[in-house]
Amino acid sequence: MIQQASSFGVLSRAIKQQQLVLKCFNPRDYAEDKHRTVDDRPYGGGPGMLMKVEPLEKAILAAKELAAKKWAAKETAAKATKVVYMSPQGKPLNQQMLVAQAAKMAAAEPEDLILIAGRYEGIDERIIESLVDEEWSIGDYVLSGGELAAMVIVDGITRLLPGVLGDDDSALQDSFMQGLLDHPHYTRPEQINDQTVPDVLLSGDHQAIQRWRLKQAIGRTWLRRPELLDAMKHDASRWDDNKASLLAEFMAEHE
Ligand SMILES: C[S@@+](CC[C@H](N)C(=O)[O-])C[C@H]1O[C@@H](n2cnc3c(N)ncnc32)[C@H](O)[C@@H]1O
């Protein structure tokens, strides 16, 4: 799953260009019985299985050991690892968490990230207590395994690492980066049946285009995610008269 998910687009290019090193540790490779068992029954009974403790623990320790060896061999400037268990009970993921983690991974002494993907009913609580630094959730729903959740994190962080996107500023324009949703986008052709491109985007007037884009971003956020706009309005460093008048204009046009 991880190989598949990392073999396309931005992620695959970042790996090829060594902007990101992605290693997979399969607990099954650390199981010692002949069936390579990775699940076990929960104490107290009930439906479902849990991930077996020993293979998972060994896989996590192997990931930590590899990171430590890379530091010792000075193959990387990293000197720390953060172990994150992907869990629906974890801290809900947002863009700010990805930005913060990407910054740590791009720092002079970067932090390696170990993501634990659970299966079955999850993992033994004692592994969380002894080996996990944080728990992150990708949303209030339950997946059958943590691999896709882990890949959401890997993808979201990778595109924020310096040099990964063609233009480092392009991520800055995305939804949530500045607290707003992104503005609408158009490409050729200029006309599709009776649908046209807004005139301002064809005007060549860069100031007017910037103003229109900001107005649309504010307006969209007001329509779709009013709570984000409310948070911005209560933060003097992020809200000003210009934004207020663009919002008023958008609201009047929307009427
Ligand atoms: C079926 S889930 C276990 C759910 C667990 N019994 C609970 O209700 O909290 C199996 C694994 O999928 C992953 N997972 C499921 N939903 C997730 C989410 N929203 N965010 C992150 N990981 C998730 C976790 O790694 C979890 O251990």
The ligand as a MOL file (V3000), in Angstrom:
LIG
                    3D

  0  0  0     0  0            999 V3000
M  V30 BEGIN CTAB
M  V30 COUNTS 27 29 0 0 0
M  V30 BEGIN ATOM
M  V30 1 C -10.4650 -0.2490 12.8100 0
M  V30 2 S -9.3130 0.9530 13.3530 0 CHG=1
M  V30 3 C -9.3890 0.7500 15.0880 0
M  V30 4 C -10.3430 1.6880 15.7000 0
M  V30 5 C -10.3770 1.6260 17.2250 0
M  V30 6 N -10.9830 0.3940 17.6810 0
M  V30 7 C -11.1880 2.8170 17.7440 0
M  V30 8 O -12.4040 2.7520 17.6780 0
M  V30 9 O -10.5850 3.8040 18.1600 0 CHG=-1
M  V30 10 C -7.7730 0.2230 12.8970 0
M  V30 11 C -6.6300 1.2160 12.7140 0
M  V30 12 O -6.9300 2.1120 11.6680 0
M  V30 13 C -6.2810 3.3580 11.9060 0
M  V30 14 N -7.3070 4.4240 11.7980 0
M  V30 15 C -8.6300 4.2350 11.6520 0
M  V30 16 N -9.2820 5.4010 11.5770 0
M  V30 17 C -8.3570 6.3730 11.6590 0
M  V30 18 C -8.4110 7.7880 11.6560 0
M  V30 19 N -9.5530 8.4510 11.5550 0
M  V30 20 N -7.2420 8.4750 11.7570 0
M  V30 21 C -6.0720 7.8190 11.8730 0
M  V30 22 N -5.9550 6.4660 11.8930 0
M  V30 23 C -7.0800 5.7510 11.7940 0
M  V30 24 C -5.6350 3.2750 13.2770 0
M  V30 25 O -4.2370 3.0600 13.1140 0
M  V30 26 C -6.3140 2.0830 13.9080 0
M  V30 27 O -5.4730 1.4060 14.8060 0
M  V30 END ATOM
M  V30 BEGIN BOND
M  V30 1 1 1 2
M  V30 2 1 2 3
M  V30 3 1 2 10
M  V30 4 1 3 4
M  V30 5 1 4 5
M  V30 6 1 5 6
M  V30 7 1 5 7
M  V30 8 2 7 8
M  V30 9 1 7 9
M  V30 10 1 10 11
M  V30 11 1 11 12
M  V30 12 1 11 26
M  V30 13 1 12 13
M  V30 14 1 13 14
M  V30 15 1 13 24
M  V30 16 1 14 15
M  V30 17 1 14 23
M  V30 18 2 15 16
M  V30 19 1 16 17
M  V30 20 1 17 18
M  V30 21 2 17 23
M  V30 22 1 18 19
M  V30 23 2 18 20
M  V30 24 1 20 21
M  V30 25 2 21 22
M  V30 26 1 22 23
M  V30 27 1 24 25
M  V30 28 1 24 26
M  V30 29 1 26 27
M  V30 END BOND
M  V30 END CTAB
M  END
